[in-house]
Amino acid sequence: MKKRWGKPTIEWMDSLGVLTDRWLLTHMAAVTNRDVALIKKRGTNVCHNPGATLHGAYAAISGGKFPEMLDRGITVVIGCDSTAANNSLDMFRALYQVATSHKEARVIPDLIPPEKALEMATVDAAKALHWEEIGSLEKGKKADVIVVDCSKTNWTPNYEFALVPNLVYSGDGRDVETVLIDGKVVYKDRKFTTVDEAEVNRQAQRAGDRIMKRLPYRLKSRWPVV
């Protein structure tokens, strides 16, 4: 961007007059203090994908400015990116990564507490998407709800004061037993109600097999598999 337009990406977008609150900027690994100031001034939203940067070494945690953006009141949300970049679409895993990785990088044990991480994945995410009829359980909002089993071993012992920390630090996507979207049950007793999960997995495997056959080389495991 600097070579072609003479400015880094965020400054270039602002110079065009397109840096607004309609953006959800993702990854944001290489940002400057000026970028942060411009994002705050324009009300632009940011999506943090911790799994992708940890997997692909984007340096969004070691070199990024997410704590600074949160301190400035910028709306920062949590995403998973894609299976190709992250290998996981488990939002519980992403919550854990956000609430722990920045502590290690900055050596600040109370940086991005679990309560803030949960807000980033719910109410802040709805705000960033201009979809404020979801994101929290309130009268007049859509009934988007997950029911989590808190009785499993990874949650025990569990207390009211530890509920959110347990959700973020100990929770797992497999703890979800029911999901409602706008009041419609799409997942019940840990089974999908709208799709055949086994058939989707079979189709995904077949698609992967077709791709593998087209490769001009063969991929081999770095670890012996028997």
N, CA, C and O of each residue as an XYZ file, in Angstrom:
904
protein
N       0.826     -1.214      0.000
C       0.000      0.000      0.000
C       0.858      1.262      0.000
O       0.575      2.223     -0.715
N       1.916      1.240      0.818
C       2.800      2.412      0.868
C       3.482      2.629     -0.465
O       3.602      3.760     -0.936
N       3.930      1.535     -1.077
C       4.654      1.641     -2.340
C       3.747      2.164     -3.456
O       4.167      2.975     -4.281
N       2.501      1.691     -3.469
C       1.610      2.070     -4.565
C       0.910      3.396     -4.331
O       0.770      4.197     -5.255
N       0.463      3.637     -3.082
C      -0.347      4.814     -2.808
C       0.321      5.824     -1.877
O      -0.194      6.922     -1.666
N       1.465      5.445     -1.327
C       2.200      6.376     -0.473
C       1.699      6.460      0.956
O       2.180      7.277      1.740
N       0.715      5.601      1.303
C       0.151      5.609      2.651
C      -0.157      4.185      3.080
O      -0.448      3.332      2.242
N      -0.096      3.922      4.390
C      -0.572      2.621      4.861
C      -2.072      2.485      4.651
O      -2.759      3.474      4.397
N      -2.572      1.280      4.753
C      -3.951      0.974      4.351
C      -4.995      1.855      5.025
O      -5.845      2.434      4.349
N      -4.940      1.964      6.361
C      -5.972      2.707      7.084
C      -5.953      4.190      6.686
O      -7.007      4.785      6.461
N      -4.774      4.773      6.601
C      -4.662      6.177      6.208
C      -5.155      6.379      4.782
O      -5.788      7.389      4.476
N      -4.863      5.418      3.913
C      -5.312      5.518      2.524
C      -6.837      5.466      2.453
O      -7.458      6.246      1.730
N      -7.442      4.534      3.215
C      -8.904      4.443      3.245
C      -9.509      5.744      3.747
O     -10.511      6.218      3.212
N      -8.895      6.322      4.779
C      -9.429      7.569      5.335
C      -9.301      8.711      4.334
O     -10.183      9.565      4.243
N      -8.206      8.724      3.589
C      -8.018      9.793      2.593
C      -9.057      9.724      1.485
O      -9.353     10.736      0.851
N      -9.614      8.542      1.246
C     -10.664      8.374      0.240
C     -12.044      8.705      0.791
O     -13.019      8.797      0.046
N     -12.111      8.885      2.114
C     -13.389      9.189      2.744
C     -14.281      7.978      2.940
O     -15.492      8.122      3.113
N     -13.697      6.783      2.916
C     -14.509      5.562      3.030
C     -14.349      4.873      4.387
O     -14.992      3.853      4.637
N     -13.512      5.410      5.257
C     -13.316      4.797      6.569
C     -14.462      5.233      7.480
O     -14.436      6.332      8.034
N     -15.463      4.375      7.632
C     -16.673      4.713      8.383
C     -17.021      3.575      9.338
O     -16.276      2.605      9.478
N     -18.185      3.723      9.998
C     -18.641      2.678     10.915
C     -19.288      1.514     10.183
O     -19.798      0.589     10.814
N     -19.270      1.552      8.860
C     -19.826      0.445      8.079
C     -18.793     -0.647      7.823
O     -19.104     -1.683      7.236
N     -17.574     -0.407      8.264
C     -16.503     -1.392      8.069
C     -16.353     -2.291      9.285
O     -16.559     -1.860     10.419
N     -15.990     -3.550      9.035
C     -15.526     -4.468     10.068
C     -14.172     -4.966      9.588
O     -14.081     -5.925      8.822
N     -13.119     -4.297     10.052
C     -11.763     -4.584      9.600
C     -11.207     -5.794     10.342
O     -11.270     -5.855     11.570
N     -10.663     -6.755      9.600
C     -10.250     -8.004     10.222
C      -8.732     -8.160     10.272
O      -8.005     -7.547      9.491
N      -8.280     -8.975     11.187
C      -6.868     -9.288     11.454
C      -6.133     -8.109     12.089
O      -5.750     -8.189     13.256
N      -5.931     -7.036     11.365
C      -5.352     -5.815     11.938
C      -4.038     -6.085     12.664
O      -3.832     -5.614     13.783
N      -3.166     -6.830     12.034
C      -1.884     -7.183     12.659
C      -0.877     -6.040     12.576
O      -0.090     -5.839     13.501
N      -0.896     -5.300     11.490
C       0.094     -4.238     11.291
C      -0.600     -2.884     11.316
O      -0.951     -2.340     10.269
N      -0.793     -2.346     12.503
C      -1.424     -1.039     12.645
C      -0.539     -0.114     13.466
O       0.259     -0.560     14.290
N      -0.696      1.166     13.228
C       0.078      2.172     13.938
C      -0.822      2.895     14.947
O      -2.040      2.716     14.953
N      -0.206      3.701     15.786
C      -0.989      4.509     16.721
C      -1.899      5.469     15.969
O      -3.009      5.759     16.415
N      -1.431      5.959     14.831
C      -2.260      6.849     14.008
C      -3.461      6.077     13.449
O      -4.568      6.610     13.370
N      -3.233      4.829     13.068
C      -4.341      3.991     12.593
C      -5.404      3.855     13.681
O      -6.598      3.997     13.421
N      -4.956      3.580     14.889
C      -5.884      3.415     16.005
C      -6.701      4.691     16.219
O      -7.910      4.640     16.443
N      -6.014      5.839     16.144
C      -6.698      7.123     16.319
C      -7.732      7.352     15.220
O      -8.825      7.848     15.497
N      -7.404      7.001     13.987
C      -8.338      7.176     12.874
C      -9.542      6.245     13.002
O     -10.675      6.642     12.729
N      -9.288      5.004     13.417
C     -10.369      4.034     13.600
C     -11.335      4.532     14.669
O     -12.553      4.445     14.510
N     -10.778      5.052     15.756
C     -11.620      5.597     16.821
C     -12.413      6.797     16.320
O     -13.610      6.895     16.588
N     -11.770      7.707     15.599
C     -12.415      8.922     15.119
C     -13.567      8.602     14.173
O     -14.607      9.261     14.204
N     -13.378      7.587     13.333
C     -14.391      7.268     12.315
C     -15.421      6.246     12.804
O     -16.367      5.931     12.082
N     -15.247      5.728     14.015
C     -16.206      4.750     14.528
C     -16.140      3.413     13.827
O     -17.117      2.664     13.807
N     -14.982      3.112     13.248
C     -14.809      1.865     12.508
C     -14.693      0.679     13.466
O     -14.141      0.808     14.559
N     -15.210     -0.462     13.054
C     -15.210     -1.663     13.883
C     -14.100     -2.615     13.465
O     -13.663     -2.617     12.314
N     -13.651     -3.425     14.418
C     -12.508     -4.302     14.187
C     -12.850     -5.714     14.627
O     -13.492     -5.910     15.659
N     -12.418     -6.705     13.839
C     -12.622     -8.116     14.183
C     -11.278     -8.778     14.458
O     -10.390     -8.788     13.606
N     -11.145     -9.323     15.645
C      -9.935    -10.018     16.071
C     -10.136    -11.518     15.852
O     -11.092    -12.102     16.363
N      -9.234    -12.135     15.093
C      -9.283    -13.571     14.833
C      -8.065    -14.233     15.478
O      -7.079    -14.495     14.788
N      -8.107    -14.508     16.769
C      -6.913    -14.984     17.467
C      -6.401    -16.317     16.958
O      -5.189    -16.515     16.863
N      -7.310    -17.245     16.626
C      -6.870    -18.546     16.158
C      -6.096    -18.466     14.856
O      -5.119    -19.190     14.662
N      -6.533    -17.582     13.958
C      -5.857    -17.448     12.668
C      -4.448    -16.888     12.832
O      -3.510    -17.363     12.192
N      -4.298    -15.872     13.693
C      -2.967    -15.283     13.869
C      -2.034    -16.232     14.618
O      -0.835    -16.262     14.341
N      -2.570    -17.008     15.568
C      -1.745    -17.984     16.278
C      -1.337    -19.121     15.349
O      -0.226    -19.643     15.446
N      -2.241    -19.502     14.449
C      -1.962    -20.592     13.515
C      -1.016    -20.151     12.405
O      -0.093    -20.880     12.040
N      -1.249    -18.956     11.871
C      -0.486    -18.519     10.705
C       0.624    -17.534     10.986
O       1.294    -17.076     10.060
N       0.835    -17.194     12.265
C       1.894    -16.267     12.670
C       1.760    -14.921     11.977
O       2.704    -14.443     11.348
N       0.568    -14.300     12.093
C       0.331    -12.986     11.512
C       0.876    -11.862     12.391
O       1.031    -10.731     11.930
N       1.166    -12.171     13.653
C       1.684    -11.190     14.623
C       0.624    -10.210     15.103
O       0.957     -9.118     15.564
N      -0.639    -10.581     15.003
C      -1.701     -9.698     15.496
C      -1.708     -9.608     17.012
O      -2.214     -8.636     17.573
N      -1.149    -10.614     17.682
C      -1.081    -10.597     19.137
C       0.260    -10.046     19.601
O       0.299     -9.155     20.449
N       1.347    -10.555     19.064
C       2.665    -10.101     19.500
C       2.971     -8.677     19.048
O       3.716     -7.964     19.720
N       2.401     -8.253     17.912
C       2.704     -6.920     17.398
C       1.496     -6.033     17.198
O       1.634     -4.867     16.828
N       0.305     -6.574     17.441
C      -0.915     -5.801     17.225
C      -1.219     -4.836     18.352
O      -0.464     -4.725     19.319
N      -2.339     -4.138     18.213
C      -2.715     -3.111     19.195
C      -4.154     -3.295     19.673
O      -4.879     -2.318     19.860
N      -4.556     -4.527     19.867
C      -5.928     -4.776     20.315
C      -6.198     -4.243     21.717
O      -7.261     -3.663     21.937
N      -5.291     -4.411     22.673
C      -5.547     -3.801     23.987
C      -5.695     -2.285     23.913
O      -6.531     -1.700     24.602
N      -4.876     -1.653     23.070
C      -4.976     -0.199     22.910
C      -6.318      0.194     22.282
O      -6.925      1.190     22.673
N      -6.770     -0.594     21.311
C      -8.053     -0.291     20.677
C      -9.191     -0.424     21.682
O     -10.107      0.397     21.704
N      -9.128     -1.460     22.510
C     -10.157     -1.631     23.539
C     -10.109     -0.480     24.539
O     -11.153      0.020     24.960
N      -8.916     -0.061     24.919
C      -8.778      1.061     25.851
C      -9.362      2.346     25.282
O      -9.868      3.182     26.031
N      -9.295      2.510     23.958
C      -9.823      3.708     23.313
C     -11.330      3.631     23.094
O     -11.931      4.583     22.598
N     -11.943      2.511     23.456
C     -13.379      2.367     23.279
C     -13.797      1.953     21.881
O     -14.968      2.076     21.524
N     -12.857      1.465     21.084
C     -13.179      0.962     19.747
C     -13.911     -0.369     19.893
O     -13.561     -1.182     20.748
N     -14.915     -0.588     19.069
C     -15.662     -1.836     19.111
C     -14.844     -2.931     18.442
O     -14.665     -2.936     17.224
N     -14.352     -3.852     19.254
C     -13.553     -4.977     18.771
C     -14.331     -6.252     19.045
O     -14.785     -6.482     20.166
N     -14.483     -7.079     18.024
C     -15.248     -8.318     18.165
C     -14.332     -9.514     17.904
O     -13.184     -9.358     17.488
N     -14.860    -10.698     18.155
C     -14.077    -11.919     18.004
C     -14.611    -12.744     16.847
O     -15.820    -12.936     16.711
N     -13.699    -13.232     16.013
C     -14.060    -14.124     14.921
C     -13.142    -15.325     14.887
O     -12.164    -15.400     15.630
N     -13.473    -16.272     14.007
C     -12.653    -17.477     13.848
C     -11.924    -17.502     12.508
O     -11.070    -18.362     12.289
N     -12.247    -16.570     11.606
C     -11.732    -16.557     10.243
C     -12.297    -17.756      9.497
O     -13.498    -17.785      9.229
N     -11.487    -18.737      9.153
C     -11.970    -19.868      8.368
C     -11.244    -21.127      8.800
O     -10.221    -21.071      9.482
N     -11.793    -22.269      8.389
C     -11.119    -23.520      8.735
C      -9.754    -23.613      8.069
O      -8.848    -24.250      8.606
N      -9.595    -22.991      6.914
C      -8.305    -23.051      6.222
C      -7.235    -22.251      6.959
O      -6.060    -22.619      6.936
N      -7.634    -21.159      7.612
C      -6.672    -20.304      8.301
C      -6.543    -20.631      9.779
O      -5.534    -20.296     10.400
N      -7.544    -21.278     10.346
C      -7.611    -21.453     11.799
C      -7.677    -22.911     12.221
O      -7.164    -23.284     13.276
N      -8.311    -23.735     11.390
C      -8.566    -25.144     11.707
C      -9.589    -25.315     12.827
O      -9.771    -26.426     13.326
N     -10.254    -24.244     13.228
C     -11.285    -24.341     14.253
C     -12.287    -23.214     14.082
O     -11.913    -22.065     13.848
N     -13.572    -23.554     14.202
C     -14.628    -22.553     14.205
C     -15.337    -22.553     15.561
O     -16.500    -22.163     15.665
N     -14.625    -22.994     16.590
C     -15.169    -23.065     17.944
C     -15.000    -21.711     18.619
O     -13.879    -21.316     18.940
N     -16.106    -20.994     18.839
C     -16.030    -19.674     19.447
C     -15.576    -19.722     20.905
O     -15.020    -18.749     21.415
N     -15.810    -20.844     21.573
C     -15.311    -20.979     22.941
C     -13.779    -20.966     22.936
O     -13.147    -20.361     23.802
N     -13.212    -21.632     21.963
C     -11.758    -21.644     21.820
C     -11.236    -20.241     21.530
O     -10.209    -19.831     22.070
N     -11.944    -19.512     20.679
C     -11.543    -18.145     20.353
C     -11.630    -17.237     21.572
O     -10.769    -16.381     21.775
N     -12.670    -17.422     22.386
C     -12.796    -16.653     23.626
C     -11.581    -16.866     24.515
O     -11.010    -15.912     25.044
N     -11.193    -18.120     24.675
C     -10.038    -18.453     25.500
C      -8.770    -17.793     24.961
O      -7.969    -17.244     25.718
N      -8.604    -17.857     23.648
C      -7.395    -17.301     23.044
C      -7.307    -15.789     23.242
O      -6.233    -15.263     23.533
N      -8.430    -15.091     23.086
C      -8.435    -13.642     23.282
C      -8.126    -13.287     24.733
O      -7.379    -12.348     25.007
N      -8.711    -14.052     25.662
C      -8.586    -13.732     27.086
C      -7.259    -14.185     27.700
O      -6.989    -13.891     28.864
N      -6.434    -14.892     26.939
C      -5.164    -15.381     27.496
C      -3.926    -14.917     26.730
O      -2.912    -14.574     27.337
N      -4.006    -14.905     25.412
C      -2.800    -14.654     24.614
C      -2.218    -13.258     24.821
O      -0.998    -13.094     24.845
N      -3.072    -12.263     24.969
C      -2.573    -10.896     25.150
C      -1.926    -10.723     26.524
O      -0.998     -9.929     26.679
N      -2.408    -11.453     27.505
C      -1.771    -11.425     28.826
C      -0.326    -11.895     28.718
O       0.588    -11.284     29.272
N      -0.144    -12.985     27.996
C       1.204    -13.542     27.842
C       2.097    -12.593     27.044
O       3.254    -12.375     27.402
N       1.555    -12.030     25.961
C       2.365    -11.153     25.111
C       2.803     -9.891     25.835
O       3.913     -9.403     25.624
N       1.922     -9.357     26.701
C       2.224     -8.100     27.397
C       2.699     -8.336     28.844
O       3.139     -7.404     29.516
N       2.606     -9.569     29.304
C       2.941     -9.927     30.693
C       2.106     -9.067     31.659
O       2.630     -8.495     32.615
N       0.803     -8.993     31.383
C      -0.154     -8.271     32.228
C      -1.281     -9.253     32.541
O      -2.111     -9.507     31.669
N      -1.343     -9.814     33.744
C      -2.257    -10.913     34.031
C      -3.742    -10.569     34.007
O      -4.567    -11.477     33.912
N      -4.112     -9.294     34.088
C      -5.534     -8.943     34.056
C      -5.925     -8.245     32.756
O      -6.945     -7.558     32.705
N      -5.129     -8.414     31.716
C      -5.419     -7.788     30.419
C      -6.515     -8.571     29.699
O      -6.444     -9.796     29.598
N      -7.519     -7.870     29.204
C      -8.703     -8.450     28.550
C      -9.295     -9.546     29.427
O      -9.086    -10.729     29.160
N     -10.027     -9.172     30.463
C     -10.647    -10.155     31.361
C     -11.696    -10.976     30.624
O     -12.161    -10.569     29.559
N     -12.073    -12.125     31.174
C     -13.042    -12.994     30.489
C     -14.380    -12.315     30.235
O     -15.027    -12.586     29.223
N     -14.802    -11.438     31.139
C     -16.075    -10.740     30.936
C     -16.042     -9.882     29.672
O     -17.024     -9.826     28.932
N     -14.923     -9.221     29.427
C     -14.805     -8.402     28.219
C     -14.740     -9.282     26.977
O     -15.312     -8.938     25.942
N     -14.056    -10.398     27.070
C     -13.999    -11.318     25.938
C     -15.401    -11.785     25.557
O     -15.724    -11.872     24.373
N     -16.237    -12.086     26.556
C     -17.606    -12.515     26.280
C     -18.417    -11.398     25.635
O     -19.211    -11.649     24.728
N     -18.222    -10.171     26.097
C     -18.908     -9.034     25.473
C     -18.488     -8.869     24.017
O     -19.317     -8.560     23.161
N     -17.208     -9.073     23.735
C     -16.713     -8.954     22.374
C     -17.390     -9.948     21.436
O     -17.566     -9.671     20.250
N     -17.767    -11.103     21.973
C     -18.381    -12.148     21.152
C     -19.890    -12.034     21.066
O     -20.515    -12.765     20.297
N     -20.494    -11.135     21.836
C     -21.958    -11.060     21.888
C     -22.453     -9.636     21.617
O     -22.725     -9.286     20.469
N     -22.570     -8.820     22.654
C     -23.165     -7.491     22.482
C     -22.316     -6.602     21.573
O     -22.858     -5.840     20.772
N     -20.994     -6.693     21.692
C     -20.138     -5.870     20.835
C     -20.215     -6.330     19.383
O     -20.186     -5.513     18.462
N     -20.314     -7.640     19.187
C     -20.415     -8.167     17.824
C     -21.697     -7.692     17.153
O     -21.689     -7.311     15.982
N     -22.798     -7.715     17.898
C     -24.067     -7.238     17.342
C     -23.979     -5.757     16.979
O     -24.483     -5.331     15.940
N     -23.335     -4.980     17.845
C     -23.172     -3.550     17.586
C     -22.339     -3.313     16.329
O     -22.682     -2.463     15.507
N     -21.253     -4.056     16.178
C     -20.364     -3.875     15.026
C     -21.067     -4.208     13.718
O     -20.787     -3.601     12.685
N     -21.977     -5.169     13.763
C     -22.704     -5.582     12.564
C     -23.970     -4.764     12.336
O     -24.735     -5.040     11.411
N     -24.193     -3.734     13.201
C     -25.422     -2.934     13.124
C     -26.640     -3.856     13.182
O     -27.627     -3.656     12.474
N     -26.545     -4.866     14.042
C     -27.570     -5.882     14.169
C     -27.941     -5.968     15.641
O     -27.828     -7.022     16.267
N     -28.382     -4.852     16.173
C     -28.528     -4.740     17.610
C     -29.813     -5.364     18.151
O     -30.112     -5.242     19.339
N     -30.577     -6.037     17.275
C     -31.723     -6.784     17.778
C     -31.298     -8.170     18.285
O     -32.131     -8.958     18.734
N     -29.992     -8.454     18.208
C     -29.445     -9.688     18.777
C     -28.277     -9.298     19.678
O     -27.991     -8.114     19.857
N     -27.613    -10.286     20.236
C     -26.398    -10.023     21.009
C     -26.579    -10.100     22.513
O     -25.605    -10.247     23.251
N     -27.836    -10.002     22.981
C     -28.105    -10.100     24.413
C     -29.537    -10.586     24.609
O     -30.367    -10.501     23.704
N     -29.808    -11.095     25.802
C     -31.153    -11.588     26.122
C     -31.962    -10.461     26.742
O     -31.856    -10.196     27.939
N     -32.770     -9.797     25.922
C     -33.577     -8.673     26.379
C     -34.931     -8.690     25.689
O     -35.062     -9.193     24.573
N     -35.931     -8.142     26.355
C     -37.259     -8.042     25.781
C     -37.211     -7.210     24.507
O     -36.620     -6.130     24.478
N     -37.839     -7.721     23.457
C     -37.875     -7.012     22.189
C     -36.798     -7.436     21.212
O     -36.853     -7.086     20.033
N     -35.809     -8.195     21.696
C     -34.751     -8.672     20.805
C     -35.089    -10.076     20.319
O     -35.933    -10.765     20.893
N     -34.418    -10.480     19.257
C     -34.627    -11.817     18.715
C     -34.130    -12.865     19.722
O     -33.163    -12.640     20.450
N     -34.806    -13.995     19.742
C     -34.437    -15.059     20.688
C     -33.306    -15.903     20.106
O     -33.524    -17.032     19.665
N     -32.098    -15.345     20.109
C     -30.896    -16.078     19.730
C     -30.244    -16.552     21.023
O     -29.703    -15.745     21.779
N     -30.293    -17.845     21.277
C     -29.914    -18.377     22.582
C     -29.104    -19.660     22.415
O     -29.392    -20.479     21.543
N     -28.091    -19.824     23.259
C     -27.443    -21.126     23.386
C     -27.623    -21.592     24.830
O     -27.561    -20.799     25.769
N     -27.844    -22.885     24.980
C     -27.951    -23.493     26.304
C     -26.703    -24.332     26.518
O     -26.411    -25.245     25.746
N     -25.972    -24.009     27.579
C     -24.680    -24.645     27.842
C     -24.791    -25.548     29.067
O     -25.341    -25.153     30.096
N     -24.268    -26.754     28.946
C     -24.243    -27.695     30.057
C     -23.069    -27.353     30.969
O     -21.910    -27.564     30.610
N     -23.380    -26.825     32.150
C     -22.341    -26.402     33.097
C     -22.027    -27.477     34.135
O     -21.319    -27.212     35.107
N     -22.543    -28.672     33.938
C     -22.353    -29.728     34.938
C     -21.191    -30.659     34.615
O     -20.895    -31.575     35.382
N     -20.536    -30.428     33.486
C     -19.475    -31.329     33.058
C     -18.195    -31.104     33.876
O     -18.062    -30.108     34.588
N     -17.278    -32.035     33.757
C     -16.059    -32.027     34.567
C     -15.255    -30.745     34.406
O     -14.701    -30.230     35.377
N     -15.190    -30.224     33.167
C     -14.371    -29.031     32.935
C     -14.948    -27.772     33.589
O     -14.270    -26.747     33.663
N     -16.202    -27.846     34.066
C     -16.836    -26.713     34.737
C     -16.834    -26.845     36.260
O     -17.213    -25.908     36.962
N     -16.416    -27.986     36.766
C     -16.577    -28.285     38.191
C     -15.284    -28.053     38.972
O     -14.221    -28.497     38.536
N     -15.351    -27.358     40.132
C     -16.541    -26.767     40.752
C     -16.939    -25.464     40.058
O     -16.121    -24.808     39.414
N     -18.201    -25.112     40.206
C     -18.720    -23.928     39.523
C     -19.560    -23.096     40.492
O     -20.354    -23.631     41.265
N     -19.367    -21.781     40.434
C     -20.080    -20.855     41.309
C     -20.522    -19.656     40.490
O     -20.027    -19.447     39.382
N     -21.437    -18.875     41.012
C     -21.959    -17.723     40.288
C     -20.852    -16.745     39.911
O     -20.828    -16.228     38.794
N     -19.918    -16.488     40.862
C     -18.848    -15.531     40.576
C     -17.877    -16.055     39.536
O     -17.134    -15.283     38.931
N     -17.879    -17.379     39.323
C     -16.934    -17.986     38.382
C     -17.582    -18.408     37.073
O     -16.935    -19.026     36.228
N     -18.866    -18.075     36.899
C     -19.595    -18.574     35.734
C     -18.977    -18.099     34.418
O     -18.718    -18.902     33.522
N     -18.743    -16.796     34.309
C     -18.160    -16.277     33.061
C     -16.705    -16.713     32.903
O     -16.330    -17.140     31.811
N     -15.861    -16.627     33.946
C     -14.508    -17.154     33.791
C     -14.481    -18.628     33.381
O     -13.666    -19.023     32.547
N     -15.364    -19.439     33.960
C     -15.416    -20.844     33.569
C     -15.832    -20.999     32.113
O     -15.282    -21.832     31.392
N     -16.803    -20.197     31.677
C     -17.245    -20.255     30.290
C     -16.106    -19.956     29.340
O     -15.930    -20.640     28.332
N     -15.327    -18.923     29.665
C     -14.253    -18.468     28.776
C     -13.008    -19.342     28.889
O     -12.420    -19.717     27.875
N     -12.608    -19.662     30.097
C     -11.358    -20.397     30.297
C     -11.523    -21.911     30.199
O     -10.592    -22.610     29.799
N     -12.706    -22.424     30.563
C     -12.899    -23.873     30.625
C     -13.934    -24.399     29.646
O     -14.000    -25.604     29.405
N     -14.748    -23.508     29.076
C     -15.826    -23.929     28.191
C     -15.333    -24.498     26.876
O     -14.200    -24.260     26.456
N     -16.200    -25.245     26.245
C     -15.876    -25.917     24.988
C     -17.140    -25.923     24.134
O     -18.250    -25.987     24.663
N     -16.976    -25.857     22.833
C     -18.133    -25.868     21.951
C     -19.022    -27.080     22.163
O     -20.230    -27.019     21.934
N     -18.424    -28.182     22.602
C     -19.193    -29.406     22.830
C     -20.044    -29.327     24.094
O     -20.846    -30.222     24.362
N     -19.872    -28.257     24.870
C     -20.722    -28.064     26.039
C     -22.103    -27.534     25.665
O     -23.026    -27.586     26.477
N     -22.249    -27.028     24.451
C     -23.533    -26.476     24.010
C     -24.479    -27.631     23.714
O     -24.156    -28.517     22.923
N     -25.647    -27.622     24.348
C     -26.598    -28.707     24.135
C     -27.805    -28.280     23.303
O     -28.451    -29.124     22.682
N     -28.125    -26.965     23.280
C     -29.266    -26.478     22.502
C     -28.948    -25.104     21.922
O     -28.299    -24.287     22.575
N     -29.400    -24.851     20.705
C     -29.220    -23.553     20.061
C     -30.539    -23.112     19.433
O     -31.187    -23.876     18.717
N     -30.926    -21.869     19.712
C     -32.096    -21.264     19.067
C     -31.640    -20.055     18.266
O     -30.829    -19.258     18.738
N     -32.164    -19.922     17.053
C     -31.921    -18.751     16.216
C     -33.266    -18.118     15.914
O     -34.111    -18.714     15.245
N     -33.457    -16.903     16.413
C     -34.729    -16.199     16.272
C     -35.889    -17.078     16.754
O     -36.956    -17.116     16.142
N     -35.655    -17.775     17.856
C     -36.692    -18.599     18.454
C     -36.834    -19.988     17.864
O     -37.575    -20.810     18.403
N     -36.142    -20.271     16.767
C     -36.235    -21.586     16.129
C     -35.116    -22.488     16.634
O     -33.945    -22.110     16.606
N     -35.480    -23.682     17.095
C     -34.484    -24.626     17.594
C     -33.759    -25.259     16.401
O     -34.378    -25.958     15.599
N     -32.471    -25.020     16.284
C     -31.683    -25.582     15.185
C     -30.708    -26.654     15.674
O     -30.078    -27.347     14.875
N     -30.591    -26.779     17.011
C     -29.680    -27.765     17.592
C     -30.266    -28.161     18.939
O     -30.452    -27.308     19.806
N     -30.557    -29.440     19.124
C     -31.203    -29.886     20.355
C     -30.594    -31.203     20.819
O     -30.405    -32.126     20.026
N     -30.292    -31.278     22.107
C     -29.666    -32.475     22.687
C     -28.412    -32.851     21.906
O     -28.136    -34.025     21.659
N     -27.656    -31.812     21.524
C     -26.385    -31.960     20.805
C     -26.553    -32.606     19.424
O     -25.654    -33.292     18.937
N     -27.706    -32.380     18.806
C     -27.946    -32.861     17.454
C     -28.593    -31.753     16.637
O     -29.488    -31.061     17.122
N     -28.139    -31.581     15.384
C     -28.724    -30.585     14.496
C     -30.123    -31.012     14.077
O     -30.373    -32.189     13.817
N     -31.023    -30.052     14.013
C     -32.403    -30.339     13.623
C     -32.699    -29.945     12.180
O     -33.745    -30.311     11.643
N     -31.795    -29.208     11.548
C     -32.067    -28.688     10.199
C     -31.194    -29.312      9.126
O     -31.493    -29.168      7.940
N     -30.130    -29.996      9.503
C     -29.240    -30.629      8.522
C     -28.858    -32.013      9.029
O     -28.916    -32.301     10.224
N     -28.465    -32.860      8.079
C     -27.952    -34.187      8.408
C     -26.443    -34.062      8.569
O     -25.710    -34.024      7.580
N     -25.976    -33.998      9.822
C     -24.560    -33.751     10.090
C     -23.671    -34.816      9.454
O     -22.631    -34.487      8.884
N     -24.062    -36.080      9.543
C     -23.245    -37.156      8.983
C     -23.104    -37.005      7.471
O     -22.026    -37.227      6.919
N     -24.196    -36.628      6.804
C     -24.153    -36.465      5.357
C     -23.302    -35.261      4.967
O     -22.564    -35.314      3.983
N     -23.401    -34.174      5.737
C     -22.552    -33.006      5.471
C     -21.075    -33.385      5.596
O     -20.256    -32.971      4.776
N     -20.739    -34.166      6.614
C     -19.353    -34.599      6.802
C     -18.897    -35.494      5.652
O     -17.760    -35.388      5.193
N     -19.783    -36.373      5.189
C     -19.418    -37.240      4.053
C     -19.158    -36.409      2.808
O     -18.192    -36.660      2.086
N     -20.010    -35.421      2.548
C     -19.811    -34.570      1.379
C     -18.518    -33.765      1.498
O     -17.804    -33.582      0.512
N     -18.221    -33.289      2.699
C     -16.985    -32.536      2.907
C     -15.764    -33.420      2.660
O     -14.783    -32.978      2.062
N     -15.826    -34.662      3.120
C     -14.704    -35.583      2.904
C     -14.522    -35.864      1.414
O     -13.399    -35.887      0.910
N     -15.644    -36.078      0.711
C     -15.549    -36.337     -0.727
C     -14.980    -35.133     -1.468
O     -14.183    -35.293     -2.393
N     -15.380    -33.938     -1.068
C     -14.843    -32.726     -1.697
C     -13.344    -32.629     -1.454
O     -12.579    -32.296     -2.359
N     -12.926    -32.924     -0.218
C     -11.498    -32.906      0.085
C     -10.732    -33.933     -0.724
O      -9.628    -33.659     -1.194
N     -11.312    -35.118     -0.891
C     -10.659    -36.168     -1.680
C     -10.461    -35.733     -3.128
O      -9.419    -35.999     -3.728
N     -11.476    -35.056     -3.686
C     -11.359    -34.583     -5.067
C     -10.222    -33.570     -5.197
O      -9.472    -33.594     -6.172
N     -10.100    -32.690     -4.222
C      -9.013    -31.700     -4.249
C      -7.664    -32.389     -4.144
O      -6.733    -32.050     -4.875
N      -7.551    -33.355     -3.239
C      -6.280    -34.053     -3.049
C      -5.839    -34.768     -4.317
O      -4.648    -34.815     -4.626
N      -6.791    -35.322     -5.047
C      -6.453    -36.052     -6.271
C      -5.917    -35.115     -7.355
O      -5.144    -35.540     -8.214
N      -6.317    -33.862     -7.319
C      -5.876    -32.909     -8.342
C      -4.508    -32.304     -8.038
O      -3.914    -31.654     -8.899
N      -4.007    -32.509     -6.830
C      -2.716    -31.929     -6.474
C      -1.592    -32.580     -7.285
O      -1.614    -33.792     -7.501
N      -0.614    -31.792     -7.736
C       0.508    -32.354     -8.504
C       1.567    -33.008     -7.610
O       2.625    -33.406     -8.099
N       1.299    -33.119     -6.337
C       2.229    -33.737     -5.394
C       1.416    -34.450     -4.325
O       0.198    -34.295     -4.244
N       2.107    -35.229     -3.510
C       1.428    -35.962     -2.455
C       1.869    -35.425     -1.098
O       3.063    -35.286     -0.832
N       0.912    -35.131     -0.257
C       1.220    -34.660      1.092
C       1.435    -35.852      2.013
O       0.675    -36.820      1.988
N       2.479    -35.766      2.822
C       2.783    -36.859      3.732
C       2.816    -36.349      5.167
O       3.207    -35.209      5.419
N       2.411    -37.182      6.088
C       2.424    -36.817      7.498
C       3.852    -36.706      8.014
O       4.710    -37.516      7.661
N       4.107    -35.699      8.852
C       5.416    -35.557      9.475
C       5.561    -36.478     10.673
O       6.628    -36.560     11.282
N       4.489    -37.163     11.005
C       4.473    -38.083     12.155
C       3.970    -39.446     11.664
O       3.022    -39.497     10.881
N       4.571    -40.525     12.096
C       4.132    -41.834     11.617
C       2.691    -42.129     12.022
O       2.322    -41.983     13.187
N       1.888    -42.543     11.056
C       0.488    -42.867     11.283
C       0.264    -44.328     10.943
O       0.620    -44.772      9.851
N      -0.327    -45.086     11.872
C      -0.570    -46.505     11.618
C      -2.062    -46.790     11.690
O      -2.482    -47.932     11.505
